[in-house]
Amino acid sequence: MEISSFTVILTEECNFRCGYCQQEHRGTRLDSALLSRALRFFEPYFAREFAVGFYGGEPLLAVSEIKQAVEQLERSSEKRHIRGGYSLTTNGSLLNDEILDFLDRHAFSLLLSFDGLAQDIARKKGSFDFLVSIIPKILGRPRISLETNSVFTPETVGYLSDSIKLIHQLGVRKTNVAFRLGSPWKASSVLLLKRELARVRKYSLSRFKDAAELPWAELGEEREKGVYGCPAGLNKMALAADGTLWGCFLFPQYFGGSRISAEFQEFCFGGVDVFIKNHRQIYPRIMENYSALRMDRFSTPDRLCAFCDEVEECWICPVAAAQSSGRIGLIPPSICQGARTWRKEQKLFLKQLERAIQYEKSAAEG
């Protein structure tokens, strides 16, 4: 077991109630002593370069625990001559100068949840203006690495292209885009998604001459063909607010604290203290289930994904899909169609970008 990414879900509570969020807000908060024990146990298993991410709910509701964890990690990293990095996923509403100074001092990667022009529709009304005002302050801290994460639903996907333009114009150089998969996308929404992706493609081709410059980095990523396997548990672990351990932070969100289902037992590594005592038996047993999370073992309601001619190009998060289908490994038709749409648009963009680069080279040479 070598862990390069360790996520800490500090609390399930949040001061926002985003329309598309499926996380239960039960008020559960991670015990600070248990967090300390977990970090102490996993420290010897951290890779020479590792990342610890703080997540929620809204993690800044537990800012004191973040500071204590960072202090503990830095002491132990110095002794073991390894290097840790820190990240924070936040809705940004609680950011202030004191917190920004702390994040800057410890060179945090800050993932700011910001839906662009859809912000006041899907997240919290009035939060758009605050985030637009706080982004320059974040960018003014040179050691904070800022990214945004925007989530679009069938109702807000029409804001996609203009939101990406806005975020880039605000000075953010990297944005992540996700699509709400918990409810089916109608054919009209998929068509709207195609239109918006085409607009993003056109904007990107007009502004950027290299895939490395793209603010929406995923648009320019050319993946090698091969059957996608979920990396959960393999080199990453997550500690939930209730003290249970998982291969990825999405699993406790999906299960919502329910321990009744067989699926829960298949993917939960158990509580921290039980895992510490019995990790040599528990880890390999549960990892057998995580290792089976491969595209060629998933299915849609109609057929096995292994029989699809695009299986080596497709990668769908099994937990994100399960939020809609109700079962890990079952891919709803709307998600399958959305993934096909994305791949088609991305391939077209990469071809057009390559043509534009070749054209400029030819013009420069002759």
N, C-alpha and C positions, 0 to 999 in steps of 0.2 A: 504494500500500500504506500504510494507516494502521492501526496496531495499538492496540486499546484493551485487549486482554487477552493477556498473555503468560505461559504456564505453564512452569515449570522442573521437570522430573522429575529430582531430584537423585540418586536411587539406586533400584535395583530391589530392594534388600534390605529386609527387614522383620523385626521381632522378634515379629510375630504370624503365625499361619498360619490365617487365617479360612477357614471351610469353603466359603464361596461365592466367594472371591477367585480370579480367573483369571489374575492377573499371575504371570509367571515370576520366581522369585527366584534370579537367576543371579549375584548379587553385583556386577553392573555399577554403577559409580559415576561420575557426571559429573566430568570433569576440570575443576578450578577455573580453569585458564588458558583453556580452551575456553569456559567459561561467561562469563568476562570478555570474551572476544572477541565472543561472540554478543550480549551486552548492549550493548557498544560499537557494534556494527553496527546493531542495531535501535533504539537510542535516538532517532535522527533520525526514525524512522517511528512513534514512539509518539504517540498522540493527546495533546491538551493535558491531558486527564485519563485516566490509564491505570492498569491494575492488573497487578501481577506476583504470580503465585501459585506457591507452593512445594509440591511434590507428591512422592510416592514410589510404591512402597515406603513406608517411614516416613522422611519428610524430616528429622526431628530426629536421625537417625543421621548427618546431614551438617550439623549446626547451624553449624559454622564457615563453611561455604560460604554459608549463608543470611546470616550477619552481613556477610561480605565483599560479597555482592551488594547488600545494602541500602545499605551505605556507598557503593559505587560509584554506585548509582542516585540516591542523594540528592545526591551531588556534581554529577552531570550534570543532574539536574532543576533544581537551583538555578541553574545556568548558563543553561539553556534556558528558564527561567521556565514550566515545566510542573509538574503535580502528579501524583505517583504514590501509589498505595495498595498495600498488601501483604496477602496472604492466605496462610494455612497450613492444609493439610489433614493432620490427624494422628490417630493412634489414642489419643493423650494419655498413653501410658504413660511417656514420658520427660519430661513437663512437670515443672518444679521452679520454685522461686522466682526463680532467676537467669534462666531462659528467659522466665518470665511477665513479669518486669521489662523484659526486652528487647522483648517483644511489645507491652507497654503503652507503652513509650517511643516506639515507632514506629507506634502505632495500627493494629495488625494486625487483620484480620478472621480469626477462628479458627474453622475448621470442624472440629468434634470428631466423630470417628466413634464413635457410641454407639448401640447397638441396643436401648436400654431394657431391658426384662425379658428380651429374647432375647440379651443381651450374652454371657453365659457359655455359651450354647448354640452360637452361630455364630462368635463371635470367640475370645477367650482366657479360659479358666476362671479366675475370680478377679479379672478386670479390672473387673467391675461395681462392686464395693465401692470400688476406687481411684478410678474416674471419678466416682462419686457424691460422694466426698470432695473431689475436685479442682475440681468445678464451682463451688462457692462461692468458692474462691480466684480462679478466673478472673473470676467476676462482680464480685469485689472490685477488679479492675483496671479503672478507668472508661474507659480508652481502647481496651480490647480489645472488639471486637464479636464476641460468641459466637453461633454457630449449631451445631446438631448435625445429623448425617446418619445416618439409620437405614436399614438394608437388611433387607428381609424376604424370606424364601424360602417355597416351598410348605410347608416344615416349621415355620416360625416365624411365619407370617402371623397365626396366632391370638393373638399377643401385641401386634398392632398398636395397637388402641385403648387398652389399658391402658398401653402404653409411651408413647404420646403424652401421656396424662394425667400420667404420672410425670414426664416430661421438663419439661412445663409447670409442674408443682408444684415442681420443683427450682429454678425461676426462669428457665429458658431461654425466651426470648420468640420464638425462631424455630427451627423444625426443618424439615429436609428429609427426605423419605421416598422411598426407591427400592425397587424390587422386583427380585429376582434373576431375570434373564431367560435365563441360560445353560442352563437345563434346562426342559423342558416342564412346564406347570402342568396337573395333572389337573382334571377337572370338579369334584371334591370340594374342591380347593384354591381354585378360582375362586369356588365358593359360599361358602367360608369368608372369602375376601377381601370378597365382597359384604356378609356379615354384619358384618365388622369395620369396613368403610367406613360402614355404617349406624350403628354405635355411635359412630364418630368424629363423624359428622354430628350425632347426638343430643347428644353432649357439647358440641360446639362451639356448637350453637344455645342450649344452656342456660347457657353461660358468656360468650359474646361477642356484642356487639350491633352489631359492624361488621366487615366482611371484613378491614379493615386490622389488626384486633387478633388475628387468628387466628395461633396459633403455627405451624400447618402452612399457610403462606401460599398454597401452590399450590391448596389446596382452595377458596380464595375468589377465585382469578384468573379473570376472565371474558375469554376470548380472542376477538379479532375473527376472523370467518371468513376463510379464505384458505389457499392451498396452502402448507404448511410447507416451508421450505428450510433445510437445515442451514447454520449460519453459520461452520462450520469453515473456516479459511483466509481468510475474507473480512475479518474484523476481529480475528481471534484466531490465535495461533500457539503451538506447544508445542515445547520442546526436550527430547528424550528423554535418558535417562542415557547412551546410547551415542553421543551427539553428533549424532543425526539430527533433522531438523526436520519437523514435521507441522502440519496445520491445527487439531488438537485433541489433548489429552492421551490420549484414549481410543484413538486409532489405534495408537500403538506398543504399547499393552497388547494390543490385538487381534492384531496381527501377531507379537508375541512375539520380535522380532528376526530373523524369517525374511525373507530378501531374494530368495527364489526365485520367489514367486508374481507373476503379472502385476498383481494388486491392489496389492501392496506398491509396485511401480514407479509405479502410477497415483497413489498418495496420498502418497508420501514426497518431500519437497522436497530430499532428499539431506543430506549432512553439512554442518556449519556452514561450514567453510572453502571447500568447493566452491560452496555457495550464495552466500557473500559475493562470490566472484569472478564468478559467472554468474547472479545473481538476476534480472536483467532478462529473461533468456531462460527460466529455470526457473520463476519464479513464475507468469507467465500460462499456461504450458503445463500445469502441475499444477492450477492453479485451474480449468481447464476441467472437470476430473474432479470437483472439489469442488462446482462450480456445478450439477452434474447430480444432486446428492443432494437430491432433492425428493420429497415424498410421491406426487405424480402420476407419478413414474418408478419407484417401488418396486412390489413385488408380493408376494402370498402364493403358496403353491404352487398355488392354485386360479385366481387371476385377477390382473389388473393393478389396483393401487390406484386408478388413474385412473377405473376403472369403478365404484368404491364410492360410494354416495350420501352417505357421511360423510367423503369425502376432504378437504374444506375445514375439517373440525373436528378432524382427526386429526394428531397429531405424535408420531412415534416415532423415537428416535435410531437411525440406521442401523447404527452400530457396536455398540451394545448388543444390537440384534436379531441382528446377524451372529454374536455370540458363541454364539448358539444355532443359527442356520440355517447358518453356515459361509460365508455370502456377503453382502457389503455390498449392501443394497437388497432382500434377501429377508427377508420378515417371517413368522416362524412363526405358525401359526394360534392357538396359545395366547397369544402376545403381542398379536395382533390382538384376540382376545376380551377380554384383560385391559384393553386400551385402551378398548374399548367399555364395559366395566363401569365403569371410572373416569369416563368422560365422563357416563354416565347418573347415577351417584351425585353427581357434582359439580353437574350441572344441577339435580337435585332439591334439593341443599343450598342453592344460590343462590336458588331459588324460595322455599324455606322461610324463608331468612334475610330476603329482601325482605318476605315476609308478616309476619314478626315485627316488622320495623322499622316497617312501615305500621300494624300493630296498636298499637304503643307510641305512635306519633305521634297516632293517632286518640284513644287513651285520654287522652293529655296535653292534647289540644285540647278534649275534651268531657267 
